[in-house]
């Protein structure tokens, strides 16, 4: 049951990150889910290092860091897909 909750939280965090990131992202819902889950893990690890809670606990610091990490990950994913598209066009 905890895994399902973690996936739902990852999807929500990924969706919020996509709303914050300006411009149109060419990412599907699975990519949003994966980037949100990775962002959630990063947020949980940083919150744990700061002493605000465990990696899988929901807290405000971890949530904010997870959203910021997801926004950055979306930017990285966009730049990587942009490079792939540019190399095909040349």
mmCIF file as gemmi writes it, N, C-alpha and C atoms, coordinates in Angstrom:
data_model
loop_
_atom_site.group_PDB
_atom_site.id
_atom_site.type_symbol
_atom_site.label_atom_id
_atom_site.label_alt_id
_atom_site.label_comp_id
_atom_site.label_asym_id
_atom_site.label_entity_id
_atom_site.label_seq_id
_atom_site.pdbx_PDB_ins_code
_atom_site.Cartn_x
_atom_site.Cartn_y
_atom_site.Cartn_z
_atom_site.occupancy
_atom_site.B_iso_or_equiv
_atom_site.pdbx_formal_charge
_atom_site.auth_seq_id
_atom_site.auth_asym_id
_atom_site.pdbx_PDB_model_num
ATOM 1 N N . UNK Axp A 1 ? 0.821 -1.19 0 1 0 ? 1 A 1
ATOM 2 C CA . UNK Axp A 1 ? 0 0 0 1 0 ? 1 A 1
ATOM 3 C C . UNK Axp A 1 ? 0.871 1.262 0 1 0 ? 1 A 1
ATOM 4 N N . UNK Axp A 2 ? 2.034 1.189 0.65 1 0 ? 2 A 1
ATOM 5 C CA . UNK Axp A 2 ? 2.922 2.349 0.707 1 0 ? 2 A 1
ATOM 6 C C . UNK Axp A 2 ? 3.468 2.689 -0.672 1 0 ? 2 A 1
ATOM 7 N N . UNK Axp A 3 ? 3.684 1.669 -1.503 1 0 ? 3 A 1
ATOM 8 C CA . UNK Axp A 3 ? 4.204 1.915 -2.85 1 0 ? 3 A 1
ATOM 9 C C . UNK Axp A 3 ? 3.176 2.669 -3.682 1 0 ? 3 A 1
ATOM 10 N N . UNK Axp A 4 ? 1.91 2.301 -3.548 1 0 ? 4 A 1
ATOM 11 C CA . UNK Axp A 4 ? 0.859 3 -4.293 1 0 ? 4 A 1
ATOM 12 C C . UNK Axp A 4 ? 0.78 4.456 -3.852 1 0 ? 4 A 1
ATOM 13 N N . UNK Axp A 5 ? 0.871 4.696 -2.564 1 0 ? 5 A 1
ATOM 14 C CA . UNK Axp A 5 ? 0.873 6.065 -2.055 1 0 ? 5 A 1
ATOM 15 C C . UNK Axp A 5 ? 2.057 6.866 -2.563 1 0 ? 5 A 1
ATOM 16 N N . UNK Axp A 6 ? 3.214 6.208 -2.625 1 0 ? 6 A 1
ATOM 17 C CA . UNK Axp A 6 ? 4.414 6.875 -3.116 1 0 ? 6 A 1
ATOM 18 C C . UNK Axp A 6 ? 4.277 7.223 -4.598 1 0 ? 6 A 1
ATOM 19 N N . UNK Axp A 7 ? 3.681 6.308 -5.385 1 0 ? 7 A 1
ATOM 20 C CA . UNK Axp A 7 ? 3.465 6.584 -6.808 1 0 ? 7 A 1
ATOM 21 C C . UNK Axp A 7 ? 2.461 7.711 -7.019 1 0 ? 7 A 1
ATOM 22 N N . UNK Axp A 8 ? 1.408 7.735 -6.215 1 0 ? 8 A 1
ATOM 23 C CA . UNK Axp A 8 ? 0.423 8.82 -6.322 1 0 ? 8 A 1
ATOM 24 C C . UNK Axp A 8 ? 1.067 10.151 -5.946 1 0 ? 8 A 1
ATOM 25 N N . UNK Axp A 9 ? 1.867 10.159 -4.886 1 0 ? 9 A 1
ATOM 26 C CA . UNK Axp A 9 ? 2.568 11.387 -4.493 1 0 ? 9 A 1
ATOM 27 C C . UNK Axp A 9 ? 3.53 11.825 -5.592 1 0 ? 9 A 1
ATOM 28 N N . UNK Axp A 10 ? 4.22 10.874 -6.227 1 0 ? 10 A 1
ATOM 29 C CA . UNK Axp A 10 ? 5.127 11.201 -7.326 1 0 ? 10 A 1
ATOM 30 C C . UNK Axp A 10 ? 4.395 11.805 -8.505 1 0 ? 10 A 1
ATOM 31 N N . UNK Axp A 11 ? 3.217 11.272 -8.815 1 0 ? 11 A 1
ATOM 32 C CA . UNK Axp A 11 ? 2.424 11.815 -9.91 1 0 ? 11 A 1
ATOM 33 C C . UNK Axp A 11 ? 1.945 13.226 -9.595 1 0 ? 11 A 1
ATOM 34 N N . UNK Axp A 12 ? 1.527 13.454 -8.362 1 0 ? 12 A 1
ATOM 35 C CA . UNK Axp A 12 ? 1.077 14.794 -7.958 1 0 ? 12 A 1
ATOM 36 C C . UNK Axp A 12 ? 2.242 15.78 -7.985 1 0 ? 12 A 1
ATOM 37 N N . UNK Axp A 13 ? 3.384 15.381 -7.467 1 0 ? 13 A 1
ATOM 38 C CA . UNK Axp A 13 ? 4.558 16.264 -7.455 1 0 ? 13 A 1
ATOM 39 C C . UNK Axp A 13 ? 5.018 16.546 -8.883 1 0 ? 13 A 1
ATOM 40 N N . UNK Axp A 14 ? 5.021 15.532 -9.734 1 0 ? 14 A 1
ATOM 41 C CA . UNK Axp A 14 ? 5.378 15.738 -11.134 1 0 ? 14 A 1
ATOM 42 C C . UNK Axp A 14 ? 4.421 16.677 -11.846 1 0 ? 14 A 1
ATOM 43 N N . UNK Axp A 15 ? 3.118 16.545 -11.562 1 0 ? 15 A 1
ATOM 44 C CA . UNK Axp A 15 ? 2.128 17.428 -12.173 1 0 ? 15 A 1
ATOM 45 C C . UNK Axp A 15 ? 2.299 18.868 -11.704 1 0 ? 15 A 1
ATOM 46 N N . UNK Axp A 16 ? 2.56 19.063 -10.422 1 0 ? 16 A 1
ATOM 47 C CA . UNK Axp A 16 ? 2.799 20.411 -9.898 1 0 ? 16 A 1
ATOM 48 C C . UNK Axp A 16 ? 4.05 21.002 -10.529 1 0 ? 16 A 1
ATOM 49 N N . UNK Axp A 17 ? 5.084 20.184 -10.674 1 0 ? 17 A 1
ATOM 50 C CA . UNK Axp A 17 ? 6.329 20.662 -11.292 1 0 ? 17 A 1
ATOM 51 C C . UNK Axp A 17 ? 6.091 21.081 -12.742 1 0 ? 17 A 1
ATOM 52 N N . UNK Axp A 18 ? 5.261 20.331 -13.454 1 0 ? 18 A 1
ATOM 53 C CA . UNK Axp A 18 ? 4.952 20.701 -14.848 1 0 ? 18 A 1
ATOM 54 C C . UNK Axp A 18 ? 4.148 21.989 -14.91 1 0 ? 18 A 1
ATOM 55 N N . UNK Axp A 19 ? 3.302 22.228 -13.91 1 0 ? 19 A 1
ATOM 56 C CA . UNK Axp A 19 ? 2.551 23.494 -13.872 1 0 ? 19 A 1
ATOM 57 C C . UNK Axp A 19 ? 3.465 24.673 -13.589 1 0 ? 19 A 1
ATOM 58 N N . UNK Axp A 20 ? 4.479 24.462 -12.763 1 0 ? 20 A 1
ATOM 59 C CA . UNK Axp A 20 ? 5.41 25.537 -12.407 1 0 ? 20 A 1
ATOM 60 C C . UNK Axp A 20 ? 6.359 25.837 -13.56 1 0 ? 20 A 1
ATOM 61 N N . UNK Axp A 21 ? 6.825 24.802 -14.241 1 0 ? 21 A 1
ATOM 62 C CA . UNK Axp A 21 ? 7.787 24.963 -15.344 1 0 ? 21 A 1
ATOM 63 C C . UNK Axp A 21 ? 7.109 25.655 -16.514 1 0 ? 21 A 1
ATOM 64 N N . UNK Axp A 22 ? 7.643 26.803 -16.953 1 0 ? 22 A 1
ATOM 65 C CA . UNK Axp A 22 ? 7.003 27.513 -18.071 1 0 ? 22 A 1
ATOM 66 C C . UNK Axp A 22 ? 7.198 26.779 -19.396 1 0 ? 22 A 1
ATOM 67 N N . UNK Axp A 23 ? 6.292 27.01 -20.296 1 0 ? 23 A 1
ATOM 68 C CA . UNK Axp A 23 ? 6.388 26.423 -21.627 1 0 ? 23 A 1
ATOM 69 C C . UNK Axp A 23 ? 5.702 25.072 -21.709 1 0 ? 23 A 1
ATOM 70 N N . UNK Axp A 24 ? 5.638 24.555 -22.916 1 0 ? 24 A 1
ATOM 71 C CA . UNK Axp A 24 ? 5.001 23.263 -23.151 1 0 ? 24 A 1
ATOM 72 C C . UNK Axp A 24 ? 6.044 22.165 -23.043 1 0 ? 24 A 1
ATOM 73 N N . UNK Axp A 25 ? 5.756 21.187 -22.21 1 0 ? 25 A 1
ATOM 74 C CA . UNK Axp A 25 ? 6.642 20.048 -22.069 1 0 ? 25 A 1
ATOM 75 C C . UNK Axp A 25 ? 6.085 18.891 -22.904 1 0 ? 25 A 1
ATOM 76 N N . UNK Axp A 26 ? 6.942 18.241 -23.633 1 0 ? 26 A 1
ATOM 77 C CA . UNK Axp A 26 ? 6.541 17.087 -24.432 1 0 ? 26 A 1
ATOM 78 C C . UNK Axp A 26 ? 6.781 15.814 -23.642 1 0 ? 26 A 1
ATOM 79 N N . UNK Axp A 27 ? 6.122 15.715 -22.496 1 0 ? 27 A 1
ATOM 80 C CA . UNK Axp A 27 ? 6.266 14.559 -21.621 1 0 ? 27 A 1
ATOM 81 C C . UNK Axp A 27 ? 4.894 13.935 -21.406 1 0 ? 27 A 1
ATOM 82 N N . UNK Axp A 28 ? 4.836 12.628 -21.432 1 0 ? 28 A 1
ATOM 83 C CA . UNK Axp A 28 ? 3.599 11.917 -21.135 1 0 ? 28 A 1
ATOM 84 C C . UNK Axp A 28 ? 3.41 11.771 -19.633 1 0 ? 28 A 1
ATOM 85 N N . UNK Axp A 29 ? 2.32 11.122 -19.277 1 0 ? 29 A 1
ATOM 86 C CA . UNK Axp A 29 ? 2.037 10.981 -17.843 1 0 ? 29 A 1
ATOM 87 C C . UNK Axp A 29 ? 2.995 10.002 -17.176 1 0 ? 29 A 1
ATOM 88 N N . UNK Axp A 30 ? 3.528 9.049 -17.922 1 0 ? 30 A 1
ATOM 89 C CA . UNK Axp A 30 ? 4.498 8.112 -17.318 1 0 ? 30 A 1
ATOM 90 C C . UNK Axp A 30 ? 5.815 8.834 -17.024 1 0 ? 30 A 1
ATOM 91 N N . UNK Axp A 31 ? 6.256 9.684 -17.945 1 0 ? 31 A 1
ATOM 92 C CA . UNK Axp A 31 ? 7.468 10.47 -17.7 1 0 ? 31 A 1
ATOM 93 C C . UNK Axp A 31 ? 7.248 11.422 -16.531 1 0 ? 31 A 1
ATOM 94 N N . UNK Axp A 32 ? 6.053 12.006 -16.446 1 0 ? 32 A 1
ATOM 95 C CA . UNK Axp A 32 ? 5.718 12.889 -15.322 1 0 ? 32 A 1
ATOM 96 C C . UNK Axp A 32 ? 5.773 12.103 -14.016 1 0 ? 32 A 1
ATOM 97 N N . UNK Axp A 33 ? 5.222 10.899 -14.021 1 0 ? 33 A 1
ATOM 98 C CA . UNK Axp A 33 ? 5.235 10.053 -12.836 1 0 ? 33 A 1
ATOM 99 C C . UNK Axp A 33 ? 6.66 9.713 -12.424 1 0 ? 33 A 1
ATOM 100 N N . UNK Axp A 34 ? 7.477 9.294 -13.374 1 0 ? 34 A 1
ATOM 101 C CA . UNK Axp A 34 ? 8.858 8.91 -13.051 1 0 ? 34 A 1
ATOM 102 C C . UNK Axp A 34 ? 9.674 10.086 -12.534 1 0 ? 34 A 1
ATOM 103 N N . UNK Axp A 35 ? 9.529 11.243 -13.184 1 0 ? 35 A 1
ATOM 104 C CA . UNK Axp A 35 ? 10.269 12.427 -12.721 1 0 ? 35 A 1
ATOM 105 C C . UNK Axp A 35 ? 9.771 12.876 -11.35 1 0 ? 35 A 1
ATOM 106 N N . UNK Axp A 36 ? 8.48 12.747 -11.103 1 0 ? 36 A 1
ATOM 107 C CA . UNK Axp A 36 ? 7.931 13.084 -9.794 1 0 ? 36 A 1
ATOM 108 C C . UNK Axp A 36 ? 8.421 12.149 -8.707 1 0 ? 36 A 1
ATOM 109 N N . UNK Axp A 37 ? 8.506 10.85 -9.028 1 0 ? 37 A 1
ATOM 110 C CA . UNK Axp A 37 ? 8.993 9.875 -8.048 1 0 ? 37 A 1
ATOM 111 C C . UNK Axp A 37 ? 10.467 10.125 -7.735 1 0 ? 37 A 1
ATOM 112 N N . UNK Axp A 38 ? 11.261 10.387 -8.759 1 0 ? 38 A 1
ATOM 113 C CA . UNK Axp A 38 ? 12.684 10.687 -8.53 1 0 ? 38 A 1
ATOM 114 C C . UNK Axp A 38 ? 12.816 11.981 -7.722 1 0 ? 38 A 1
ATOM 115 N N . UNK Axp A 39 ? 12.006 12.99 -8.065 1 0 ? 39 A 1
ATOM 116 C CA . UNK Axp A 39 ? 12.016 14.233 -7.286 1 0 ? 39 A 1
ATOM 117 C C . UNK Axp A 39 ? 11.606 14.001 -5.847 1 0 ? 39 A 1
ATOM 118 N N . UNK Axp A 40 ? 10.625 13.112 -5.63 1 0 ? 40 A 1
ATOM 119 C CA . UNK Axp A 40 ? 10.198 12.774 -4.27 1 0 ? 40 A 1
ATOM 120 C C . UNK Axp A 40 ? 11.313 12.106 -3.487 1 0 ? 40 A 1
ATOM 121 N N . UNK Axp A 41 ? 12.031 11.214 -4.139 1 0 ? 41 A 1
ATOM 122 C CA . UNK Axp A 41 ? 13.167 10.575 -3.469 1 0 ? 41 A 1
ATOM 123 C C . UNK Axp A 41 ? 14.24 11.59 -3.096 1 0 ? 41 A 1
ATOM 124 N N . UNK Axp A 42 ? 14.551 12.486 -4.026 1 0 ? 42 A 1
ATOM 125 C CA . UNK Axp A 42 ? 15.545 13.532 -3.743 1 0 ? 42 A 1
ATOM 126 C C . UNK Axp A 42 ? 15.07 14.409 -2.592 1 0 ? 42 A 1
ATOM 127 N N . UNK Axp A 43 ? 13.803 14.812 -2.632 1 0 ? 43 A 1
ATOM 128 C CA . UNK Axp A 43 ? 13.245 15.638 -1.558 1 0 ? 43 A 1
ATOM 129 C C . UNK Axp A 43 ? 13.276 14.932 -0.215 1 0 ? 43 A 1
ATOM 130 N N . UNK Axp A 44 ? 12.941 13.634 -0.211 1 0 ? 44 A 1
ATOM 131 C CA . UNK Axp A 44 ? 12.97 12.867 1.034 1 0 ? 44 A 1
ATOM 132 C C . UNK Axp A 44 ? 14.361 12.707 1.588 1 0 ? 44 A 1
ATOM 133 N N . UNK Axp A 45 ? 15.313 12.491 0.705 1 0 ? 45 A 1
ATOM 134 C CA . UNK Axp A 45 ? 16.703 12.339 1.155 1 0 ? 45 A 1
ATOM 135 C C . UNK Axp A 45 ? 17.223 13.643 1.743 1 0 ? 45 A 1
ATOM 136 N N . UNK Axp A 46 ? 16.952 14.752 1.071 1 0 ? 46 A 1
ATOM 137 C CA . UNK Axp A 46 ? 17.426 16.046 1.584 1 0 ? 46 A 1
ATOM 138 C C . UNK Axp A 46 ? 16.729 16.398 2.896 1 0 ? 46 A 1
ATOM 139 N N . UNK Axp A 47 ? 15.414 16.131 2.985 1 0 ? 47 A 1
ATOM 140 C CA . UNK Axp A 47 ? 14.702 16.388 4.242 1 0 ? 47 A 1
ATOM 141 C C . UNK Axp A 47 ? 15.251 15.516 5.36 1 0 ? 47 A 1
ATOM 142 N N . UNK Axp A 48 ? 15.604 14.287 5.046 1 0 ? 48 A 1
ATOM 143 C CA . UNK Axp A 48 ? 16.187 13.393 6.043 1 0 ? 48 A 1
ATOM 144 C C . UNK Axp A 48 ? 17.541 13.912 6.498 1 0 ? 48 A 1
ATOM 145 N N . UNK Axp A 49 ? 18.347 14.402 5.554 1 0 ? 49 A 1
ATOM 146 C CA . UNK Axp A 49 ? 19.659 14.951 5.917 1 0 ? 49 A 1
ATOM 147 C C . UNK Axp A 49 ? 19.523 16.207 6.777 1 0 ? 49 A 1
ATOM 148 N N . UNK Axp A 50 ? 18.447 16.974 6.56 1 0 ? 50 A 1
ATOM 149 C CA . UNK Axp A 50 ? 18.211 18.174 7.372 1 0 ? 50 A 1
ATOM 150 C C . UNK Axp A 50 ? 17.593 17.838 8.723 1 0 ? 50 A 1
ATOM 151 N N . UNK Axp A 51 ? 17.177 16.586 8.901 1 0 ? 51 A 1
ATOM 152 C CA . UNK Axp A 51 ? 16.622 16.164 10.18 1 0 ? 51 A 1
ATOM 153 C C . UNK Axp A 51 ? 15.155 16.477 10.362 1 0 ? 51 A 1
ATOM 154 N N . UNK Axp A 52 ? 14.41 16.72 9.275 1 0 ? 52 A 1
ATOM 155 C CA . UNK Axp A 52 ? 12.987 17.044 9.403 1 0 ? 52 A 1
ATOM 156 C C . UNK Axp A 52 ? 12.088 15.821 9.309 1 0 ? 52 A 1
ATOM 157 N N . UNK Axp A 53 ? 12.626 14.667 8.989 1 0 ? 53 A 1
ATOM 158 C CA . UNK Axp A 53 ? 11.814 13.456 8.906 1 0 ? 53 A 1
ATOM 159 C C . UNK Axp A 53 ? 12.509 12.406 8.079 1 0 ? 53 A 1
ATOM 160 N N . UNK Axp A 54 ? 11.848 11.26 7.963 1 0 ? 54 A 1
ATOM 161 C CA . UNK Axp A 54 ? 12.397 10.163 7.187 1 0 ? 54 A 1
ATOM 162 C C . UNK Axp A 54 ? 12.234 10.395 5.694 1 0 ? 54 A 1
ATOM 163 N N . UNK Axp A 55 ? 12.856 9.529 4.918 1 0 ? 55 A 1
ATOM 164 C CA . UNK Axp A 55 ? 12.823 9.66 3.464 1 0 ? 55 A 1
ATOM 165 C C . UNK Axp A 55 ? 11.405 9.527 2.94 1 0 ? 55 A 1
ATOM 166 N N . UNK Axp A 56 ? 10.62 8.621 3.478 1 0 ? 56 A 1
ATOM 167 C CA . UNK Axp A 56 ? 9.276 8.365 2.967 1 0 ? 56 A 1
ATOM 168 C C . UNK Axp A 56 ? 8.185 9.069 3.762 1 0 ? 56 A 1
ATOM 169 N N . UNK Axp A 57 ? 8.552 9.964 4.66 1 0 ? 57 A 1
ATOM 170 C CA . UNK Axp A 57 ? 7.568 10.736 5.415 1 0 ? 57 A 1
ATOM 171 C C . UNK Axp A 57 ? 7.175 11.973 4.627 1 0 ? 57 A 1
ATOM 172 N N . UNK Axp A 58 ? 5.918 12.346 4.752 1 0 ? 58 A 1
ATOM 173 C CA . UNK Axp A 58 ? 5.434 13.545 4.091 1 0 ? 58 A 1
ATOM 174 C C . UNK Axp A 58 ? 5.638 14.738 5.028 1 0 ? 58 A 1
ATOM 175 N N . UNK Axp A 59 ? 6.486 15.677 4.609 1 0 ? 59 A 1
ATOM 176 C CA . UNK Axp A 59 ? 6.674 16.904 5.375 1 0 ? 59 A 1
ATOM 177 C C . UNK Axp A 59 ? 6.88 18.057 4.394 1 0 ? 59 A 1
ATOM 178 N N . UNK Axp A 60 ? 6.741 19.261 4.876 1 0 ? 60 A 1
ATOM 179 C CA . UNK Axp A 60 ? 6.732 20.429 4.004 1 0 ? 60 A 1
ATOM 180 C C . UNK Axp A 60 ? 8.087 20.668 3.34 1 0 ? 60 A 1
ATOM 181 N N . UNK Axp A 61 ? 9.165 20.495 4.07 1 0 ? 61 A 1
ATOM 182 C CA . UNK Axp A 61 ? 10.504 20.698 3.489 1 0 ? 61 A 1
ATOM 183 C C . UNK Axp A 61 ? 10.751 19.681 2.38 1 0 ? 61 A 1
ATOM 184 N N . UNK Axp A 62 ? 10.453 18.424 2.645 1 0 ? 62 A 1
ATOM 185 C CA . UNK Axp A 62 ? 10.628 17.388 1.64 1 0 ? 62 A 1
ATOM 186 C C . UNK Axp A 62 ? 9.767 17.629 0.415 1 0 ? 62 A 1
ATOM 187 N N . UNK Axp A 63 ? 8.526 18.11 0.634 1 0 ? 63 A 1
ATOM 188 C CA . UNK Axp A 63 ? 7.623 18.388 -0.481 1 0 ? 63 A 1
ATOM 189 C C . UNK Axp A 63 ? 8.154 19.517 -1.359 1 0 ? 63 A 1
ATOM 190 N N . UNK Axp A 64 ? 8.605 20.592 -0.729 1 0 ? 64 A 1
ATOM 191 C CA . UNK Axp A 64 ? 9.129 21.735 -1.491 1 0 ? 64 A 1
ATOM 192 C C . UNK Axp A 64 ? 10.376 21.334 -2.271 1 0 ? 64 A 1
ATOM 193 N N . UNK Axp A 65 ? 11.286 20.618 -1.627 1 0 ? 65 A 1
ATOM 194 C CA . UNK Axp A 65 ? 12.504 20.175 -2.312 1 0 ? 65 A 1
ATOM 195 C C . UNK Axp A 65 ? 12.149 19.205 -3.437 1 0 ? 65 A 1
ATOM 196 N N . UNK Axp A 66 ? 11.154 18.348 -3.217 1 0 ? 66 A 1
ATOM 197 C CA . UNK Axp A 66 ? 10.739 17.395 -4.253 1 0 ? 66 A 1
ATOM 198 C C . UNK Axp A 66 ? 10.195 18.118 -5.478 1 0 ? 66 A 1
ATOM 199 N N . UNK Axp A 67 ? 9.399 19.152 -5.269 1 0 ? 67 A 1
ATOM 200 C CA . UNK Axp A 67 ? 8.852 19.909 -6.399 1 0 ? 67 A 1
ATOM 201 C C . UNK Axp A 67 ? 9.977 20.629 -7.142 1 0 ? 67 A 1
ATOM 202 N N . UNK Axp A 68 ? 10.883 21.258 -6.415 1 0 ? 68 A 1
ATOM 203 C CA . UNK Axp A 68 ? 12.003 21.957 -7.053 1 0 ? 68 A 1
ATOM 204 C C . UNK Axp A 68 ? 12.875 20.964 -7.831 1 0 ? 68 A 1
ATOM 205 N N . UNK Axp A 69 ? 13.161 19.82 -7.232 1 0 ? 69 A 1
ATOM 206 C CA . UNK Axp A 69 ? 13.965 18.8 -7.916 1 0 ? 69 A 1
ATOM 207 C C . UNK Axp A 69 ? 13.248 18.302 -9.167 1 0 ? 69 A 1
ATOM 208 N N . UNK Axp A 70 ? 11.938 18.144 -9.096 1 0 ? 70 A 1
ATOM 209 C CA . UNK Axp A 70 ? 11.177 17.682 -10.252 1 0 ? 70 A 1
ATOM 210 C C . UNK Axp A 70 ? 11.176 18.716 -11.368 1 0 ? 70 A 1
ATOM 211 N N . UNK Axp A 71 ? 11.081 20.001 -11.01 1 0 ? 71 A 1
ATOM 212 C CA . UNK Axp A 71 ? 11.155 21.055 -12.025 1 0 ? 71 A 1
ATOM 213 C C . UNK Axp A 71 ? 12.508 20.996 -12.73 1 0 ? 71 A 1
ATOM 214 N N . UNK Axp A 72 ? 13.569 20.845 -11.958 1 0 ? 72 A 1
ATOM 215 C CA . UNK Axp A 72 ? 14.907 20.741 -12.557 1 0 ? 72 A 1
ATOM 216 C C . UNK Axp A 72 ? 15.036 19.492 -13.42 1 0 ? 72 A 1
ATOM 217 N N . UNK Axp A 73 ? 14.473 18.38 -12.974 1 0 ? 73 A 1
ATOM 218 C CA . UNK Axp A 73 ? 14.527 17.148 -13.753 1 0 ? 73 A 1
ATOM 219 C C . UNK Axp A 73 ? 13.738 17.269 -15.056 1 0 ? 73 A 1
ATOM 220 N N . UNK Axp A 74 ? 12.623 17.98 -15.026 1 0 ? 74 A 1
ATOM 221 C CA . UNK Axp A 74 ? 11.854 18.215 -16.251 1 0 ? 74 A 1
ATOM 222 C C . UNK Axp A 74 ? 12.685 19.036 -17.23 1 0 ? 74 A 1
ATOM 223 N N . UNK Axp A 75 ? 13.394 20.031 -16.728 1 0 ? 75 A 1
ATOM 224 C CA . UNK Axp A 75 ? 14.272 20.82 -17.587 1 0 ? 75 A 1
ATOM 225 C C . UNK Axp A 75 ? 15.363 19.973 -18.212 1 0 ? 75 A 1
ATOM 226 N N . UNK Axp A 76 ? 15.94 19.068 -17.426 1 0 ? 76 A 1
ATOM 227 C CA . UNK Axp A 76 ? 16.974 18.173 -17.954 1 0 ? 76 A 1
ATOM 228 C C . UNK Axp A 76 ? 16.375 17.241 -19.008 1 0 ? 76 A 1
ATOM 229 N N . UNK Axp A 77 ? 15.198 16.698 -18.726 1 0 ? 77 A 1
ATOM 230 C CA . UNK Axp A 77 ? 14.549 15.795 -19.681 1 0 ? 77 A 1
ATOM 231 C C . UNK Axp A 77 ? 14.213 16.521 -20.979 1 0 ? 77 A 1
ATOM 232 N N . UNK Axp A 78 ? 13.761 17.771 -20.874 1 0 ? 78 A 1
ATOM 233 C CA . UNK Axp A 78 ? 13.47 18.56 -22.077 1 0 ? 78 A 1
ATOM 234 C C . UNK Axp A 78 ? 14.729 18.81 -22.89 1 0 ? 78 A 1
ATOM 235 N N . UNK Axp A 79 ? 15.822 19.156 -22.216 1 0 ? 79 A 1
ATOM 236 C CA . UNK Axp A 79 ? 17.054 19.442 -22.949 1 0 ? 79 A 1
ATOM 237 C C . UNK Axp A 79 ? 17.604 18.188 -23.613 1 0 ? 79 A 1
ATOM 238 N N . UNK Axp A 80 ? 17.456 17.046 -22.96 1 0 ? 80 A 1
ATOM 239 C CA . UNK Axp A 80 ? 17.929 15.8 -23.56 1 0 ? 80 A 1
ATOM 240 C C . UNK Axp A 80 ? 17.072 15.418 -24.766 1 0 ? 80 A 1
ATOM 241 N N . UNK Axp A 81 ? 15.77 15.603 -24.668 1 0 ? 81 A 1
ATOM 242 C CA . UNK Axp A 81 ? 14.913 15.278 -25.813 1 0 ? 81 A 1
ATOM 243 C C . UNK Axp A 81 ? 15.103 16.297 -26.921 1 0 ? 81 A 1
ATOM 244 N N . UNK Axp A 82 ? 15.432 17.54 -26.572 1 0 ? 82 A 1
ATOM 245 C CA . UNK Axp A 82 ? 15.702 18.564 -27.575 1 0 ? 82 A 1
ATOM 246 C C . UNK Axp A 82 ? 16.955 18.258 -28.358 1 0 ? 82 A 1
ATOM 247 N N . UNK Axp A 83 ? 17.974 17.738 -27.683 1 0 ? 83 A 1
ATOM 248 C CA . UNK Axp A 83 ? 19.218 17.353 -28.372 1 0 ? 83 A 1
ATOM 249 C C . UNK Axp A 83 ? 18.959 16.22 -29.343 1 0 ? 83 A 1
ATOM 250 N N . UNK Axp A 84 ? 18.144 15.267 -28.924 1 0 ? 84 A 1
ATOM 251 C CA . UNK Axp A 84 ? 17.845 14.131 -29.784 1 0 ? 84 A 1
ATOM 252 C C . UNK Axp A 84 ? 17.095 14.601 -31.03 1 0 ? 84 A 1
ATOM 253 N N . UNK Axp A 85 ? 16.141 15.514 -30.862 1 0 ? 85 A 1
ATOM 254 C CA . UNK Axp A 85 ? 15.383 16.028 -31.996 1 0 ? 85 A 1
ATOM 255 C C . UNK Axp A 85 ? 16.245 16.863 -32.912 1 0 ? 85 A 1
ATOM 256 N N . UNK Axp A 86 ? 17.192 17.638 -32.371 1 0 ? 86 A 1
ATOM 257 C CA . UNK Axp A 86 ? 18.063 18.462 -33.199 1 0 ? 86 A 1
ATOM 258 C C . UNK Axp A 86 ? 19.005 17.61 -34.039 1 0 ? 86 A 1
ATOM 259 N N . UNK Axp A 87 ? 19.492 16.522 -33.469 1 0 ? 87 A 1
ATOM 260 C CA . UNK Axp A 87 ? 20.43 15.695 -34.211 1 0 ? 87 A 1
ATOM 261 C C . UNK Axp A 87 ? 19.718 14.981 -35.369 1 0 ? 87 A 1
ATOM 262 N N . UNK Axp A 88 ? 18.433 14.71 -35.24 1 0 ? 88 A 1
ATOM 263 C CA . UNK Axp A 88 ? 17.679 14.052 -36.302 1 0 ? 88 A 1
ATOM 264 C C . UNK Axp A 88 ? 17.43 15.032 -37.437 1 0 ? 88 A 1
ATOM 265 N N . UNK Axp A 89 ? 17.198 16.291 -37.118 1 0 ? 89 A 1
ATOM 266 C CA . UNK Axp A 89 ? 16.861 17.298 -38.125 1 0 ? 89 A 1
ATOM 267 C C . UNK Axp A 89 ? 18.035 17.686 -38.983 1 0 ? 89 A 1
ATOM 268 N N . UNK Axp A 90 ? 19.252 17.55 -38.511 1 0 ? 90 A 1
ATOM 269 C CA . UNK Axp A 90 ? 20.423 18 -39.263 1 0 ? 90 A 1
ATOM 270 C C . UNK Axp A 90 ? 20.738 17.115 -40.386 1 0 ? 90 A 1
